Amino acid sequence: MLPRGASSMPPPPNPAAHFPPPRVTLPSGLEILRTYSGAVIFLEILFGTIVWILVASTHVPLPLLQGWVMFVAVTAWFLSIVFLCVFLFGYANRIAVNWNQADFLFHGATFVFYFGAFLLQAATTSLHHFPRKFNSTTQEKILTDHEYNISIAASV
């Protein structure tokens, strides 16, 4: 028997949003650099910087293709630094996110974008032997031999 004035209905849920505590299995601080994820982030920053420098040091014959390569390199470089700083400064312990899933999605998306940028840079590099006609008497290659070598390095 229920006491007087009590109902069999459960109390209404608290209207305040409830977020579960964060589940972080990746370490924070400098220990992140000892994990595979930290090493991959560091390599993304390093190779993103190299691609950025190599593409910026060449004459851009196809701005649409190489503009996307530069966008991917700069954006991934910046986001990798932000993602690394989240772990270095311990913000991962304060933000209620499944960091294992976020880490997997971040590296997966970065891989897809870098692979697309690789294909576009390789397509630009493959046009090395095609002439660019300024007028009917002179012909010049789209990429000089030096720029061709730099484009190969940026593709790799």
C-alpha positions in Angstrom: 0.0 0.0 0.0 1.3 3.5 -0.9 1.3 6.3 1.7 -1.3 9.0 1.3 -0.4 11.5 -1.5 2.2 9.2 -3.1 1.9 8.0 -6.6 3.2 4.9 -8.4 4.8 7.1 -11.1 8.6 7.7 -10.9 9.7 11.3 -10.3 10.3 13.4 -13.4 13.8 13.5 -14.7 16.0 16.4 -13.8 15.7 19.0 -16.6 19.4 19.8 -16.3 21.5 18.1 -18.9 23.5 15.2 -17.6 26.7 14.3 -19.4 28.6 11.1 -18.5 32.1 11.6 -17.2 34.8 11.5 -19.9 36.3 8.1 -20.7 39.9 8.9 -21.5 42.2 6.0 -22.0 44.8 8.2 -23.8 47.2 9.8 -21.3 47.4 13.6 -21.0 50.4 15.7 -20.6 53.7 14.7 -22.2 52.8 11.1 -21.9 50.6 11.4 -25.0 53.8 11.6 -27.1 54.6 8.0 -26.0 51.5 6.6 -27.5 50.8 5.6 -31.1 48.2 8.4 -31.4 50.7 11.0 -30.2 53.3 9.8 -32.6 50.8 9.9 -35.5 49.8 13.5 -34.5 53.4 14.5 -34.4 54.1 13.0 -37.8 51.0 14.7 -39.2 52.4 18.0 -38.0 55.8 17.3 -39.4 54.8 16.0 -42.8 52.0 18.6 -43.1 54.7 21.3 -42.6 56.9 19.7 -45.2 54.1 19.5 -47.8 53.1 23.1 -47.0 56.6 24.3 -47.6 57.2 22.2 -50.8 54.0 23.3 -52.5 54.4 26.9 -51.5 58.0 26.9 -52.9 56.9 26.1 -56.5 55.2 28.0 -59.2 51.5 27.0 -59.1 50.5 26.0 -62.6 47.1 24.7 -61.6 45.7 26.8 -58.7 42.5 24.8 -58.3 44.4 21.5 -57.7 47.3 22.8 -55.7 45.0 25.2 -53.8 43.2 22.2 -52.4 46.5 20.6 -51.5 47.5 23.7 -49.6 44.1 23.9 -47.9 44.4 20.3 -46.7 48.0 20.7 -45.5 47.4 24.0 -43.6 44.1 22.9 -42.1 45.3 19.4 -41.1 48.4 21.0 -39.6 46.4 23.5 -37.6 43.9 20.9 -36.4 46.6 18.4 -35.5 48.2 21.1 -33.3 44.9 21.8 -31.6 44.2 18.1 -31.1 47.7 17.6 -29.6 47.2 20.6 -27.3 44.0 19.2 -26.0 45.9 16.3 -24.6 49.1 18.1 -23.7 47.3 20.6 -21.5 44.8 18.2 -20.0 41.6 19.5 -21.5 40.7 15.9 -22.5 39.9 15.2 -18.8 37.5 18.2 -18.7 35.6 17.7 -21.9 33.0 14.8 -21.8 33.8 13.2 -25.2 34.7 9.6 -26.1 38.3 10.5 -26.9 39.1 7.0 -28.3 36.4 7.5 -30.9 37.3 11.1 -31.5 40.9 10.1 -32.0 40.0 7.4 -34.5 37.7 9.7 -36.5 40.3 12.5 -36.5 43.0 10.3 -37.9 40.6 8.7 -40.4 39.4 12.0 -41.7 42.9 13.3 -41.9 44.0 10.2 -43.9 41.1 10.7 -46.4 41.9 14.4 -46.9 45.7 13.8 -47.2 45.1 10.9 -49.7 42.9 13.2 -51.8 45.5 15.9 -51.7 48.1 13.3 -52.7 46.1 12.3 -55.8 45.7 16.0 -56.8 49.4 16.7 -56.3 50.3 13.6 -58.2 48.0 14.7 -61.0 49.7 18.1 -61.2 53.1 16.4 -61.2 52.1 14.1 -64.0 51.5 17.1 -66.3 55.2 17.9 -66.3 55.8 17.1 -70.0 52.8 18.9 -71.4 53.7 22.2 -73.0 52.1 25.5 -72.1 51.7 27.6 -75.2 52.2 31.4 -74.7 52.2 32.0 -78.5 52.8 30.0 -81.6 56.6 30.4 -81.5 57.5 29.6 -77.9 56.6 26.6 -75.8 57.4 26.2 -72.1 56.7 23.2 -69.9 54.0 23.5 -67.2 56.6 22.7 -64.5 60.4 23.2 -64.8 62.6 20.3 -63.9 63.3 21.8 -60.4 59.6 22.3 -59.7 58.9 18.8 -61.0 61.3 17.4 -58.4 59.7 19.5 -55.7 56.3 18.3 -56.8 57.4 14.7 -56.6 58.6 15.3 -53.1 55.4 17.0 -52.1 53.4 14.1 -53.6 55.3 11.5 -51.6 
